Amino acid sequence: MGSSGYTKLKVGFTILFAFVILIGGFLWVKNYNPMVKKVNASVVFNNGRGITGGDPVLMSGVRIGEVTGVKLSPDNRALITYYINYVKLGADTKFVIEDVGLMGDKALVIKPGTQSAELDFQKFRKVLISLEWIP
């Protein structure tokens, strides 16, 4: 391999390294962790109170997920889709929309229940559960 071949090899490895850094940086910024199980679900409220996609999902003040979308359900209520890192939640868990900042930022807040029966997220994916807004 001549000088030209060695130079091409160095350029190839440099481009490959830059590509790996670019992908790694993107995943780091998006807070992607393949080792954490994520749960996608949805909840219906009579009033969405201005929550939008990208707003946090909080439990006990800790961010455990993100709202992925808000749209109207067939019966004209707010359908909020979200994902969270898997946590065990009691069947009596409550979901509320709260203001979390001085500028009117919103968050979907999970108030964990005390029942030993676990919340069935499969049910949430297949059937829209109607939950009322709790002030």
Residue pairs with C-beta under 8 A, 6 or more apart in sequence:
1 9
36 85
36 86
37 85
37 86
38 65
38 83
38 84
38 85
38 86
39 83
39 84
39 85
39 86
39 121
40 68
40 81
40 82
40 83
40 125
41 81
41 82
41 83
41 84
41 121
41 124
41 125
42 79
42 80
42 81
42 82
42 124
42 125
42 128
43 79
43 80
43 82
43 95
43 108
43 124
43 129
43 131
44 73
44 77
44 78
44 79
44 80
44 128
44 129
44 130
44 131
45 77
45 78
45 80
45 97
45 131
45 132
45 133
46 77
46 78
46 132
46 133
47 78
47 133
48 70
48 78
48 80
48 97
49 97
49 106
49 133
50 104
50 106
51 67
51 70
51 78
51 80
51 97
51 106
51 107
51 108
52 67
52 70
52 106
53 67
53 68
53 69
53 70
54 66
54 67
55 66
55 67
55 105
55 106
55 107
55 108
56 63
56 65
56 66
56 67
56 100
56 107
56 108
57 63
57 64
57 65
57 66
57 67
57 82
57 83
57 84
57 107
57 108
57 109
57 110
58 64
58 100
58 107
58 108
58 109
58 110
59 84
59 87
59 109
59 110
59 111
59 112
60 112
64 84
64 85
64 87
64 110
65 82
65 83
65 84
65 85
66 82
66 83
67 80
67 81
67 82
67 108
68 81
68 82
68 83
69 80
69 81
70 78
70 79
70 80
70 81
71 78
71 79
72 78
72 79
73 79
73 128
77 130
79 128
80 108
82 108
84 110
87 112
88 118
89 110
89 112
89 113
89 118
89 119
90 112
90 113
90 114
90 115
90 116
90 117
90 118
90 119
91 113
91 115
91 117
91 118
91 119
91 120
92 113
92 114
92 115
93 110
93 111
93 112
93 113
93 119
94 110
94 111
94 113
94 131
94 134
95 108
95 109
95 110
95 111
95 131
96 108
96 109
96 111
96 133
96 134
97 106
97 107
97 108
97 109
97 133
98 106
98 107
98 109
99 105
99 106
100 106
100 107
113 119
123 129
